[in-house]
């Protein structure tokens, strides 16, 4: 995963990673949340899309 994040960063995109470890009867389960955004320039304009 680290190599993939480095490759993405080289293309001008930053990655924010959050992890959450949940302890279950079967052992620990890790949930990974990845968010990407432009490394340079203004952030993109986000629009709400209603269904």
Secondary structure as GFF3:
##gff-version 3
##sequence-region A 1 51
A	DSSP	alpha_helix	2	10	.	.	.	ID=ss1
A	DSSP	beta_strand	13	24	.	.	.	ID=ss2
A	DSSP	beta_strand	27	38	.	.	.	ID=ss3
###
